[in-house]
Amino acid sequence: MGYVFDVMTQSQAEHIAHSWHYDGIYSFYDMEADEEDLAEFLDPNMRGESMFAVTKSDELIGFFSANQVSRDTVDIGLGLRPDLTGHGYGKVFLEAGLTHVQSTYAPARITLAVATFNQRAIALYRKLGFQDVETFMQETNGSTFEFLKMRYEC
């Protein structure tokens, strides 16, 4: 059985926000690391229908957001359950997400932003065809961090 993408429930959002904690430098991605991000993630009106809980065999394994930023472009965000990271599951998870976005929104391109320290994710994105667009600075988690904007042509 493959991955299933359903609009995230409040219970799933609360579970992810309060119990998913990443190790080492990846703790940057803990939902509780940034109050604004946490509030947005927990607010069902802000999440809307663009935040998906991803399950496999009825087990929550990740989340995937898809925001249509223009007629041709969907911007994505994603997170794999902490205990599944670093074990090679990211490729299949991201491929499933790209397939979901393409079949749901039919965009010409998909974009994402990733912290530049996250070389593990950047390598995966490049391997699957994402191209570097630009770097930019963004305030988050109580400081300013460098991010890389990437683009995938569908």
Disulfide bonds with the S-S distance in Angstrom:
none
